[in-house]
Amino acid sequence: MQLVSFERQENAKDPRPRHHSMAEHTLGFETLESTTPGTRRLGALIQLDRHAGSIVDLNRALAVKLASEDAGAPEAEADSLVPSDMLTFLRCGARALEDARAALDFALDALEQFDAPDLRRAGIVEPRREVRLCAPVPRPGKILAVAQNYAADAKEPGSNQREEPILCLKAPTSVIGPDDEIKLTPVSRQVDFEGELAAVIGRTARSVSPEAALDHVVGYCIANDVTARDLQRQRGQRVIGNSCDSFAPMGPALVTTDEVPDPQDLGIRTIVSGEVMQSARTKEMIFSVADLVSFASRLMTLEPGDVILTGTPAGVGAARKPPRWLKDGDVVEIAVERLGRLHNYVRRA
């Protein structure tokens, strides 16, 4: 599944049914309460056929499924089984993931049987143009960034390869979503890009072995570990240099592990304003995703919704001659195989 956090736009159509069609009576959603535009919801991207790109509201789809099965208080039950908040959802564990898949299958079957407009009016299926995608995990409990984890990057000037991963905490308040703006902070003149694969924890991990580590990962998304190099290097503010507001774009979706059988066999590329800056494969990592999860779990408890940024390939702005810092008007695109593309715009604060 490709899970997303999204908000309905203020100008989106009212999802409440305006008439009672046969589909509404059959599915049992004519009495569902409407959702408020701007409220964050949990969804799944439809990937196939003519509805590709649309989003299924998983909580709402499950409520309709339960109503069609004559369950008592379907909306309350759906709230407990598949919460609309991604972090709460991940904390519910594997059962919530199973219920989310059942809700998605139900919605896809309904699209085959009934008119899409009826499902849109009920707020079960949303066209992409009528929603705003947020970061898949809009406010992680913690973000761990890994430095110098690609062999070529570790050989660039100013880098030193280590025998164990170099970890740095990044503030959860730095997270933004797809198409959001990276704000250039006035306290830095050397803001850099770092395209990365991000691993999202789905099960609590404490001192897990590398062999068991991936069992604790729920899925992957794309991330940009934006960094103020002058704060980080010249002034020694490593955490602050990584943690300015908007310095952790993530998205577009959290792709579950069943769709990414091997996180060490993915292509990754960063393009800044049309110029390819980074291009590599995750097999070039010095420490694999499993190694990183295992190592971090021996230092601290990893909880559902925590995010590990697994390192960036060679080609960052700081290593170029002359350096290529992000500037007002830049567009940063990061593509990771199987995960899609993450776009963000750069604006001076």
N, C-alpha and C positions, 0 to 999 in steps of 0.2 A: 504494500500500500504506500501511497504517497500522501502523508498526512500534512495538513496545513493549519495554521491559525489564521483566521480571517475576520474582517469586519464588513458588514453590509454598509454600503455607501448611503449617505443621507438622501441622495436623489434616486436611490433604487426604488423599484416598484414595491408597493405595499404587499408583503407576502401573504396577507390574509386572503382567503378565498372570497371572491365577490359573487360567486354563484355556486350552487351545489350540483356539480356534475356527477355522472355515474362513477367516475374514478374516485371522487371524494367520498361518496357513500360507500363504495367498495373497500377503499383503503382505510376509511374511518378517521380522516384528518380534518373533517369540517369544523370541529370544535377546538382545534389547537389554538393556543394563544399566539399572537404575533410576537416577533422578536424586535427589539429596538435597534434601529440603525446605529452603528458605532460600537455595539456590543461585541466583544471578542468571542468567536465561536471556533469549534473544532470541526475540520472538514477533511475530505479526501478528494484528490484530483481524479477526474474521470480521464482515462488514458486512451480509450478506444472509441471507434466509430464516430458518428456525426456530432456527438456530445463531448468530444475530447476537449479538455481545457476547462469544462464546467466543474463546479464544486458541489459535492454532496455534503450537506449539514448532517453529520453523523448522529448527533444527539437527537435531532428532529426526525431523521429517518428511522431511528430506533423507536422513538415514541409512536410513530405511525405504524410500524411493524407490530408493536405491542398492542396498540388499539385495534388493529385488524385481527388480532388473536384474542380479543375480548379481555385483555388484562385490565385489572383495576388500577386506576391512577397511572396511566401509561407515561405521562410526562414526568411524574415524580420518580418512577422506576427507571426511566431513561436517564434522568439526572444522576441517579446513583450508580448505574452501570457504565455509562459513557459520559462523563462530565464534559462540559463545553470548554473548560480551561485545559490547555495542553499539559501543564505541570501536574494538575490534579489527576488528569487522565493517566499520565505515566505512573504516578504513584499508586494507581489502582492495580497495576500489574498485568500479567498475561491474560487474565479473564477479561479485562476491559478491552484488550487488543482483539480478542476473539469476538466480543460483542460488536466492536466497531466493524470488523470484517463482515459479520452477519448483517449489520445495518447497511453497509455499502452494497453487498450482494442484493439485498432487498430493494434498494433504490435503483440499481441497475436493471433488475427484473421489472420493476414498475415502469421504468422508461421504455422498455420494450412493449409493455401492454397498454400503457395509457399515454395521453397527450402530455408532452413536456410542459406546456403552459400551466396545466393543473398542478404539476409538481412544483413549478416555480412559484405559483401563487401561494402554495402551502409552505414555501421556504425550505423545501427539501433539496431542491437542486437550484443552484445559483449560477447564472452566466458569469464568466470571468470578469467581464466589463463592469459588473455591478457590485464587485467586492474589492476590498483592499487587502492584499496579503500582508500579514505581519511576519516577523521572524517565527519559525516553527515553534521554538521555545522562547517566548517573548521575554521572560525574566528567569533565566536559569538560577538554580541555587548557587552554583559557582562555575566559573569558566577557567580551565587550565590551558594555558598556551605553552607550546613546546618550541624551543629555539634550536636552530641548526640541526634539523632532522633529515635533511637530504644531503647525500654525499657531496654533490656539486656545490650546494649552498654553504656547506661547512668549510669548503676550500676558498670561498670568497674572502677578500680582504676584511680583516676585523673579526673573522670567525675562528673558532678553535673547536675541533672535534673532541668529544668527551666519551668516556666509557659508560656513562649513564645519561638518561635524558635530562635536559635542562628545562625545568618547569617554572612558569611564572603565572601568578593569578591575574585575572583580568576582571574588571568590575562588571557585574550583571547589568548595571545601568548604561553600559556602552552599547548594548544590543539595539540594532535597528533591523528592519526587514527589507525585502526586495523593493527596488525603485525608490527607497528612502534616500535622503541626502546625507552624505558624509560631510560634516561641518568642520572646516579647517579652523582649529582653535587659534586665537590670536597670540597664545604663548609659545607657539612653535612655528618655525619656518621650514621644517624638514619632515613633513608628513609623508609616510611611505605606505605602500600597498603590500599585502602578503596573501596571495590566494592559497586556500587550504581546504583539505578535507576535515570535516568536523564529525566526531563520533559522539552520539548522545546516549547516556547511560539509561537503561531501563530497569535494572535490578540493583539493589544495594550491593556494593562490592567492598569487601574488607579482606585484604591480604589474599587475593585470588591469584592463582597461578596463570602464566601465559596461556596454558592449554585451555583453561576454563574462562579466560577473560572475555572473549567475544560473546559468551552466553549472557553476559551482563550488559551488552550493548543492544539497544532497541532499534537503532538505525543511524543513518548518516545524512548530513546536509552539507552545503557549501558555505564557507566562511571567508571573510577577509579580515585578517588580523592587522588592522590599520595601526600604525605605530608612529609616534613622534620621536624621530631618531635623536634630535638635539636634546630633548628632555631625558631620553633613555641613556644616551652615551655621555654627553658633555656634562650633564647635571646629575647623573647617577639615579634619576627617577625612573627606574625600570617599570614599576607597577603603574605609576601615573602616566608614563609615556605610552602605555598600552590601553589605558582605561578612560581616556577622555570620552565625553558623550559622543555617540555615533561611531565609535571606533571598532565596532564588532558587527558589521553587516552579516546576516545569516539568511539562508533560504535556498531556493524558494519553498522547498518541501522537506519534511523528514521522511526519507525513504527507508522503509523497514528492511531489516537484514535479509529477509527472504528474497528480496529483489537485488541484493548486493552480496552474492555468495562469497566473493573474495575482495575485501577492501584493499588488498595489496596489488590489485590488477586494474587500476583505474587511471585513465588519462586525466590530467589537470592542466588548465591553461588560463593565463591571465592576460587580458587585453586592456590597455589604457588608451582611450581616445583613438581606437583603431589600430594601435601598434601592439603586436604580440610581445609581451615582456617576459612571461614565464611559460614554459612548456616542459612537462615531465610526466612520469608515471609513478604511481604510489609505490611500486616495487622498489623504487630508488630510495625509500626511507631507510635511515640507519636503524631506527627502532620501529618495529611494526605497530599497528594499532593495538594488537594483543599485548605487546611488550609495554606500551605506554599505559594501558589500563591496569595491567598487573603492577607496574612500578608505582603508579600514583596510588593504587589501593593499599599499598604497603605503608604509605605515608599518611593517608587520610581516608576517611570513609567516603566513598563515591555513592551518591544518591540518585534516584530517578530524576531525570531532567538536567543533571550536571552535563556539561559539555567539555570535551577535550578537543582543542585545535591541534592537529597532529603535525604541524610544521609546514614550512613553505619551501618550494623549490628555488633554485638559483634564478637570478634575474631581477631581484628587488631593486628599487630605485637607488638605494644607498650604495650599491655595488657598481653602479654604472659610472662611466666617465664621459661627460660630467654627470653628477647625480641627477636622477629624474624624480623630483618630488611632485606630489599631487598638487594641482593648482585649480583655482576656481574655473568651473566649466568642464573639467574632465569628466569622462564617463568610464567607469571601471566595470568590466565584465569578466566574471570568473566562470569557467565551464568545467564541470567534472563529469566524466562519463557515467551514465546511468542516473545521475542526480539532476541534470538540467543545467540552467544558467542563472547566475545571480548578477543583476544589474544594479548599479548605484551611481548617483550623480554627486559630483563634488562641488560644494559651495563654500565660499568664505563666510564665516559666521558674522 
